[in-house]
């Protein structure tokens, strides 16, 4: 089953430390996912989004830093990597080329939840309820929250596109 834990205020500092370690390979790196939203429960794996001209070309340097490349892993145009500590997933790294539509989707969803605490709280409650179910697998957890995520992503993208101040590629 998916492990969902209460929010950890150290997640942003873990991201910053890893971003510093990866800076030579990935000059544009964003903290995304639930660990990037203050006060939101999450699986304790930090998701990061990197933007590089050629994601596949970045893989050897990232593998030298301990990352395991998993290919597109279900999302065309993405290079997915993970960093493990034993059997524990520590970091997920989603690499995209400039202008990939998934970049804005991830950033909009993160910023939407940061700006709308009630939506983040609803998402957190759903995640905790789904994770508490006995006998379900990690894939069930992901599938069962999909409808909520898709609806919130649509709201987030509309909100993002209506904003004048969205600097789409700032590092954070």
N, C-alpha and C positions, 0 to 999 in steps of 0.2 A: 504494500500500500504506500501511497505517497505520504511522506512525512511533512507535515505542515507545522511550523513552530510560531510562537509569538514573535512580534517584531523585535529585532536586535539592533540597537542604536549603533553598533559597530560595523554594520554592513557597508555604509558609505566609506568608512575608513579602509576597509578591506578592498573595496573597489579602487580607491585612490592609490593604494600601495601597489595593486596589480597593474593599474594603468601606468604608473611610473615604471614598472618593470618592463612593460610592453611598449613604451613610448617610441623606442627606436624602430620597431616594426609597424606600429599602428599609431600614427600621429592623430587620428580622429577616432576617439573611443568614448562611448556613452555607457552609463550605468542604466540598464533597463530592467523591466520585470518588477515583480513585487518587492524585491529587496531594495529597489530604488524609490519606493514610496514610503515615507515616514509613517509609522504606526500600522502598517499593513502586515499581517501574518504572511508567511511564505514558506516554500520549501527552502532550506538553508543553502541554496546554491546561487551564487551571484551571476546574473546574466549581464553580458556586455555586448555591445554592438560596435563593430569596427567598420570603418569605411576606407577602402583601399582601391586603387585603380584595378588591380588584378588579384582578387581574393585567393585564387589557387597559387599564385606566385608567392604569397605571404606564408603559405603553409610550412615550408621547410624551416624558416626561422622560428616559427611558433612551435613546431615539433621539437626544435633544439631547446626550447624553454619548457618542455614537458607536456605540451598539449597533444592530444590525440585527435587527429582529423577524422571526421565521420562523413565527409561528403555533404551533399545537399540535405540529407536527412529529412526528406519529405517536403522541403520548400525549394522549388526551382529558383536558381540564381543565388542561393545562399551557400556559403561554406560554413559548416558547423564544426566546432572543435570543443573539446572539454578538457579540463584539467582535474585529475583525480588525486586524492590523497588516500591511498589504499583502495577501498571499495566505496569511498565517499566522493560524490561529485562536488568539487569546490567552486569551479567556475565553468560557465558555458559561454562560449564566444561565437557570436553570429557575425560573419563577415559578408559584406555586400559591396558591390561596386557603386561608384557615385550615381545618384539618381534612382537607385532601386526603390520601387514603391514600398517595400517592406520597411525601409528606414523610417519614413514618415509615420507609418502605421505604429511602429514600436514607440517612437518618441511621443506621438500624439496620445497614445493610450497611457503612457507613464505620466505625462503632464496633465492629462485629464483627471487621473486619479489623485494626483497631488493637489490639484485645484478644486476638487469636489470630494471633500472628506466623507460625505454621506454615501457616495457611490463606492468609494474605497472600503468603507465599513461594510456595505452590503456584499461586496466582493469577498472581503475577508470572512464574513459569516458563512457565505456559501462554501468557501474553500475549507473552512474548519469542519463544517457539516459533512462535506464529501469525504474528507480525509478520515473522519471518525467511523465511517462505515466499515463493518467487519467483513472480511472475505473479498473485498474488491482489490483490484490490481491498480498499479500506477496509470496504466492506459485508460482504465475506467474513470479515474479521477479527472484526467485531461479531457476525455470525451464528455463527461457529465457537466463540466463547467463551460464547454464550448459555446452554447447558446448565449449564456450571459456575457461571455467575452466578446462574441461577435456583435451583440447589440451595443455593448459599451464602446467597442471600437468604432462603430458607425457614428455614435454620438461624439466620440473623441475626435474623429476626423472632421466632422462638420464644425465642431468648435475650433479645432486647430486651423482649419482653412479660413475661418472667419476672423482670426486674430491678425492684427497688424504687427505684433511684436515677436512673432515666432521666428527665432533665429534657429533654423533647422539643424545646424551642425555644430553647435557650440559643445565643448567638452564638459561633461559633468556626470 
